[in-house]
Structures are given as C-alpha cells and as structure tokens.
Amino acid sequence: QVDGAKITTQCLLTARLDQGSLTMQSLWVTGESPLDMAITGGTGAYRDAQGTVRVWDIATPNERMRAEITHPATR
C-alpha cells in the first residue's frame, strides 16, 4: 500500500542459524522501527518453533533482531 511517502509492505524474513532456520512475517511501514514479527515456521531444531521477533533498523547497516522462541514440547 502506498500513501504518499508512507509505504506498507509484506515483510518476510528467514534467519539461518547454526541448528536450522526461522521464518518470520509481518507488515512493515518503511522507516518504522522496531517491528514485531510472528515466527511462522522453522527447520532443524526450530521445526516446531513459535514466538515473536523484534527487529530494529530494518534495511540499514545497523539492523538487528531479538527472538523469543517457544517449542510445544517445552510449554
């Protein structure tokens, strides 16, 4: 969606980690930070992962994320 300089996009991320990968999804308005994303899937050790990820400074050299991951077996 484009509303002047405000652009809303579908944001999909995949993070490759030592024991597998995580996929995340959210809507993002260009320039907004932080962004909270839902964990939508994973592979390897993260196959059944659920939770949220917060991402700051998207599409900049300072981009970083913090994940809070839960597994059904540990709940």
DRENTORKOL-3810 file (N, C-alpha, C; in nm, 4 decimals):
REM DRENTORKOL-3810
@n.u->0.0849; n.v->-0.1161; n.w->0.0000; ca.u->0.0000; ca.v->0.0000; ca.w->0.0000; c.u->0.0896; c.v->0.1227; c.w->0.0000
@n.u->0.0581; n.v->0.2196; n.w->-0.0830; ca.u->0.1335; ca.v->0.3443; ca.w->-0.0900; c.u->0.0405; c.v->0.4591; c.w->-0.0568
@n.u->0.0789; n.v->0.5382; n.w->0.0427; ca.u->0.0032; ca.v->0.6558; ca.w->0.0833; c.u->0.1043; c.v->0.7692; c.w->0.0962
@n.u->0.1349; n.v->0.8335; n.w->-0.0161; ca.u->0.2397; ca.v->0.9359; ca.w->-0.0174; c.u->0.3737; c.v->0.8706; c.w->0.0101
@n.u->0.4439; n.v->0.9212; n.w->0.1115; ca.u->0.5740; ca.v->0.8648; ca.w->0.1475; c.u->0.5607; c.v->0.7424; c.w->0.2377
@n.u->0.4386; n.v->0.7154; n.w->0.2851; ca.u->0.4153; ca.v->0.6009; ca.w->0.3740; c.u->0.3875; c.v->0.4764; c.w->0.2887
@n.u->0.4803; n.v->0.3809; n.w->0.2909; ca.u->0.4679; ca.v->0.2597; ca.w->0.2112; c.u->0.4596; c.v->0.1396; c.w->0.3053
@n.u->0.3508; n.v->0.0639; n.w->0.2950; ca.u->0.3331; ca.v->-0.0559; ca.w->0.3763; c.u->0.3586; c.v->-0.1776; c.w->0.2886
@n.u->0.4478; n.v->-0.2660; n.w->0.3351; ca.u->0.4827; ca.v->-0.3848; ca.w->0.2591; c.u->0.4698; c.v->-0.5099; c.w->0.3446
@n.u->0.4562; n.v->-0.6223; n.w->0.2773; ca.u->0.4604; ca.v->-0.7534; ca.w->0.3423; c.u->0.6080; c.v->-0.7842; c.w->0.3663
@n.u->0.6454; n.v->-0.8082; n.w->0.4905; ca.u->0.7850; ca.v->-0.8330; ca.w->0.5255; c.u->0.8003; c.v->-0.9794; c.w->0.5652
@n.u->0.8804; n.v->-1.0532; n.w->0.4912; ca.u->0.9118; ca.v->-1.1927; ca.w->0.5203; c.u->1.0619; c.v->-1.2042; c.w->0.5410
@n.u->1.1016; n.v->-1.2656; n.w->0.6504; ca.u->1.2436; ca.v->-1.2843; ca.w->0.6783; c.u->1.2711; c.v->-1.4309; c.w->0.7084
@n.u->1.3875; n.v->-1.4777; n.w->0.6685; ca.u->1.4361; ca.v->-1.6090; ca.w->0.7085; c.u->1.5740; c.v->-1.5885; c.w->0.7685
@n.u->1.5922; n.v->-1.6385; n.w->0.8898; ca.u->1.7216; ca.v->-1.6291; ca.w->0.9573; c.u->1.7827; c.v->-1.7686; c.w->0.9605
@n.u->1.9033; n.v->-1.7819; n.w->0.9052; ca.u->1.9736; ca.v->-1.9094; ca.w->0.9098; c.u->2.0608; c.v->-1.9112; c.w->1.0348
@n.u->2.0404; n.v->-2.0122; n.w->1.1184; ca.u->2.1113; ca.v->-2.0255; ca.w->1.2447; c.u->2.1892; c.v->-2.1570; c.w->1.2441
@n.u->2.2747; n.v->-2.1778; n.w->1.3446; ca.u->2.3576; ca.v->-2.2982; ca.w->1.3486; c.u->2.2773; c.v->-2.4277; c.w->1.3455
@n.u->2.1603; n.v->-2.4303; n.w->1.4098; ca.u->2.0836; ca.v->-2.5540; ca.w->1.4200; c.u->1.9575; c.v->-2.5554; c.w->1.3342
@n.u->1.9473; n.v->-2.4669; n.w->1.2381; ca.u->1.8316; ca.v->-2.4622; ca.w->1.1499; c.u->1.7995; c.v->-2.3196; c.w->1.1104
@n.u->1.6769; n.v->-2.2974; n.w->1.0672; ca.u->1.6372; ca.v->-2.1622; ca.w->1.0275; c.u->1.5012; c.v->-2.1282; c.w->1.0872
@n.u->1.4735; n.v->-1.9970; n.w->1.0945; ca.u->1.3453; ca.v->-1.9452; ca.w->1.1400; c.u->1.2868; c.v->-1.8586; c.w->1.0294
@n.u->1.1559; n.v->-1.8692; n.w->1.0076; ca.u->1.0887; ca.v->-1.7777; ca.w->0.9163; c.u->0.9956; c.v->-1.6883; c.w->0.9972
@n.u->0.9878; n.v->-1.5625; n.w->0.9556; ca.u->0.9097; ca.v->-1.4616; ca.w->1.0273; c.u->0.8296; c.v->-1.3794; c.w->0.9275
@n.u->0.7191; n.v->-1.3202; n.w->0.9753; ca.u->0.6307; ca.v->-1.2454; ca.w->0.8857; c.u->0.5605; c.v->-1.1334; c.w->0.9601
@n.u->0.5399; n.v->-1.0200; n.w->0.8899; ca.u->0.4652; ca.v->-0.9063; ca.w->0.9436; c.u->0.4433; c.v->-0.8050; c.w->0.8324
@n.u->0.3603; n.v->-0.7060; n.w->0.8600; ca.u->0.3523; ca.v->-0.5880; ca.w->0.7736; c.u->0.4505; c.v->-0.4857; c.w->0.8261
@n.u->0.5122; n.v->-0.4096; n.w->0.7365; ca.u->0.6112; ca.v->-0.3102; ca.w->0.7772; c.u->0.5872; c.v->-0.1811; c.w->0.7007
@n.u->0.5852; n.v->-0.0707; n.w->0.7738; ca.u->0.5782; ca.v->0.0613; ca.w->0.7118; c.u->0.7216; c.v->0.1117; c.w->0.7020
@n.u->0.7646; n.v->0.1424; n.w->0.5800; ca.u->0.9021; ca.v->0.1838; ca.w->0.5557; c.u->0.9490; c.v->0.2867; c.w->0.6567
@n.u->1.0628; n.v->0.2582; n.w->0.7187; ca.u->1.1235; ca.v->0.3500; ca.w->0.8143; c.u->1.0835; c.v->0.3281; c.w->0.9586
@n.u->0.9749; n.v->0.2540; n.w->0.9849; ca.u->0.9328; ca.v->0.2328; ca.w->1.1232; c.u->1.0239; c.v->0.1322; c.w->1.1928
@n.u->1.0550; n.v->0.1598; n.w->1.3181; ca.u->1.1405; ca.v->0.0732; ca.w->1.3973; c.u->1.1052; c.v->0.0919; c.w->1.5435
@n.u->1.0896; n.v->-0.0110; n.w->1.6220; ca.u->1.1099; ca.v->-0.1508; ca.w->1.5868; c.u->0.9868; c.v->-0.2108; c.w->1.5198
@n.u->1.0051; n.v->-0.3322; n.w->1.4673; ca.u->0.8981; ca.v->-0.4094; ca.w->1.4049; c.u->0.8861; c.v->-0.5411; c.w->1.4799
@n.u->0.7646; n.v->-0.5775; n.w->1.5199; ca.u->0.7389; ca.v->-0.7069; ca.w->1.5824; c.u->0.6856; c.v->-0.8016; c.w->1.4762
@n.u->0.7457; n.v->-0.9203; n.w->1.4700; ca.u->0.7102; ca.v->-1.0191; ca.w->1.3689; c.u->0.6704; c.v->-1.1506; c.w->1.4357
@n.u->0.5819; n.v->-1.2244; n.w->1.3712; ca.u->0.5440; ca.v->-1.3577; ca.w->1.4176; c.u->0.6399; c.v->-1.4604; c.w->1.3579
@n.u->0.6822; n.v->-1.5573; n.w->1.4388; ca.u->0.7575; ca.v->-1.6705; ca.w->1.3862; c.u->0.6553; c.v->-1.7627; c.w->1.3206
@n.u->0.6731; n.v->-1.7903; n.w->1.1916; ca.u->0.5748; ca.v->-1.8674; ca.w->1.1159; c.u->0.6227; c.v->-2.0067; c.w->1.0796
@n.u->0.7462; n.v->-2.0391; n.w->1.1115; ca.u->0.7981; ca.v->-2.1715; ca.w->1.0806; c.u->0.9451; c.v->-2.1813; c.w->1.1093
@n.u->0.9981; n.v->-2.2982; n.w->1.0834; ca.u->1.1395; ca.v->-2.3202; ca.w->1.1065; c.u->1.1824; c.v->-2.4558; c.w->1.0560
@n.u->1.3138; n.v->-2.4797; n.w->1.0586; ca.u->1.3703; ca.v->-2.6077; ca.w->1.0190; c.u->1.4666; c.v->-2.6533; c.w->1.1272
@n.u->1.5071; n.v->-2.7789; n.w->1.1196; ca.u->1.6035; ca.v->-2.8317; ca.w->1.2149; c.u->1.5520; c.v->-2.8225; c.w->1.3570
@n.u->1.6346; n.v->-2.7709; n.w->1.4468; ca.u->1.5974; ca.v->-2.7583; ca.w->1.5882; c.u->1.4799; c.v->-2.6635; c.w->1.6082
@n.u->1.4491; n.v->-2.5824; n.w->1.5082; ca.u->1.3415; ca.v->-2.4829; ca.w->1.5190; c.u->1.2153; c.v->-2.5265; c.w->1.4444
@n.u->1.2067; n.v->-2.6539; n.w->1.4087; ca.u->1.0961; ca.v->-2.7055; ca.w->1.3279; c.u->0.9586; c.v->-2.6713; c.w->1.3866
@n.u->0.9423; n.v->-2.6818; n.w->1.5172; ca.u->0.8131; ca.v->-2.6538; ca.w->1.5813; c.u->0.8114; c.v->-2.5199; c.w->1.6548
@n.u->0.9054; n.v->-2.4337; n.w->1.6238; ca.u->0.9179; ca.v->-2.3068; ca.w->1.6961; c.u->0.7974; c.v->-2.2169; c.w->1.6749
@n.u->0.7633; n.v->-2.1460; n.w->1.7798; ca.u->0.6614; ca.v->-2.0418; ca.w->1.7757; c.u->0.7172; c.v->-1.9245; c.w->1.8542
@n.u->0.6577; n.v->-1.8083; n.w->1.8382; ca.u->0.7009; ca.v->-1.6937; ca.w->1.9173; c.u->0.7035; c.v->-1.5662; c.w->1.8364
@n.u->0.7817; n.v->-1.4720; n.w->1.8844; ca.u->0.7903; ca.v->-1.3415; ca.w->1.8202; c.u->0.9356; c.v->-1.2979; c.w->1.8058
@n.u->0.9546; n.v->-1.2068; n.w->1.7131; ca.u->1.0856; ca.v->-1.1486; ca.w->1.6875; c.u->1.0677; c.v->-0.9980; c.w->1.6798
@n.u->1.1562; n.v->-0.9237; n.w->1.7422; ca.u->1.1568; ca.v->-0.7782; ca.w->1.7300; c.u->1.2808; c.v->-0.7409; c.w->1.6485
@n.u->1.2587; n.v->-0.6585; n.w->1.5452; ca.u->1.3665; ca.v->-0.6176; ca.w->1.4554; c.u->1.3774; c.v->-0.4657; c.w->1.4591
@n.u->1.5020; n.v->-0.4160; n.w->1.4672; ca.u->1.5286; ca.v->-0.2724; ca.w->1.4682; c.u->1.6108; c.v->-0.2343; c.w->1.3458
@n.u->1.5962; n.v->-0.1113; n.w->1.3014; ca.u->1.6786; ca.v->-0.0527; ca.w->1.1947; c.u->1.6811; c.v->-0.1386; c.w->1.0679
@n.u->1.5624; n.v->-0.1776; n.w->1.0213; ca.u->1.5499; ca.v->-0.2638; ca.w->0.9037; c.u->1.6103; c.v->-0.1964; c.w->0.7815
@n.u->1.6802; n.v->-0.2779; n.w->0.7026; ca.u->1.7422; ca.v->-0.2346; ca.w->0.5758; c.u->1.8492; c.v->-0.1283; c.w->0.5966
@n.u->1.9144; n.v->-0.1319; n.w->0.7123; ca.u->2.0278; ca.v->-0.0430; ca.w->0.7385; c.u->2.1464; c.v->-0.1286; c.w->0.7832
@n.u->2.2662; n.v->-0.0725; n.w->0.7851; ca.u->2.3815; ca.v->-0.1488; ca.w->0.8345; c.u->2.3709; c.v->-0.1853; c.w->0.9830
@n.u->2.2798; n.v->-0.1206; n.w->1.0559; ca.u->2.2639; ca.v->-0.1464; ca.w->1.1997; c.u->2.1498; c.v->-0.2421; c.w->1.2314
@n.u->2.0932; n.v->-0.3091; n.w->1.1300; ca.u->1.9794; ca.v->-0.3984; ca.w->1.1527; c.u->2.0151; c.v->-0.5067; c.w->1.2548
@n.u->1.9223; n.v->-0.5308; n.w->1.3480; ca.u->1.9428; ca.v->-0.6351; ca.w->1.4488; c.u->1.8076; c.v->-0.6907; c.w->1.4901
@n.u->1.8089; n.v->-0.8111; n.w->1.5495; ca.u->1.6837; ca.v->-0.8740; ca.w->1.5914; c.u->1.7020; c.v->-0.9473; c.w->1.7228
@n.u->1.5901; n.v->-0.9622; n.w->1.7927; ca.u->1.5854; ca.v->-1.0396; ca.w->1.9164; c.u->1.4627; c.v->-1.1294; c.w->1.9079
@n.u->1.4835; n.v->-1.2592; n.w->1.9295; ca.u->1.3745; ca.v->-1.3559; ca.w->1.9187; c.u->1.3397; c.v->-1.4137; c.w->2.0549
@n.u->1.2106; n.v->-1.4336; n.w->2.0773; ca.u->1.1609; ca.v->-1.5087; ca.w->2.1920; c.u->1.0918; c.v->-1.6309; c.w->2.1334
@n.u->1.1580; n.v->-1.7459; n.w->2.1453; ca.u->1.1147; ca.v->-1.8690; ca.w->2.0795; c.u->1.0623; c.v->-1.9669; c.w->2.1850
@n.u->0.9479; n.v->-2.0292; n.w->2.1538; ca.u->0.8964; ca.v->-2.1369; ca.w->2.2368; c.u->0.8786; c.v->-2.2599; c.w->2.1494
@n.u->0.8907; n.v->-2.3762; n.w->2.2100; ca.u->0.8670; ca.v->-2.5027; ca.w->2.1433; c.u->0.7521; c.v->-2.5722; c.w->2.2144
@n.u->0.6606; n.v->-2.6352; n.w->2.1418; ca.u->0.5474; ca.v->-2.7031; ca.w->2.2056; c.u->0.5903; c.v->-2.8028; c.w->2.3128
@n.u->0.7001; n.v->-2.8721; n.w->2.2948; ca.u->0.7440; ca.v->-2.9731; ca.w->2.3917; c.u->0.7890; c.v->-2.9123; c.w->2.5240
@n.u->0.8225; n.v->-2.7829; n.w->2.5252; ca.u->0.8746; ca.v->-2.7202; ca.w->2.6464; c.u->0.7716; c.v->-2.6335; c.w->2.7185
@n.u->0.6513; n.v->-2.6254; n.w->2.6660; ca.u->0.5481; ca.v->-2.5436; ca.w->2.7284; c.u->0.4784; c.v->-2.6166; c.w->2.8387
END
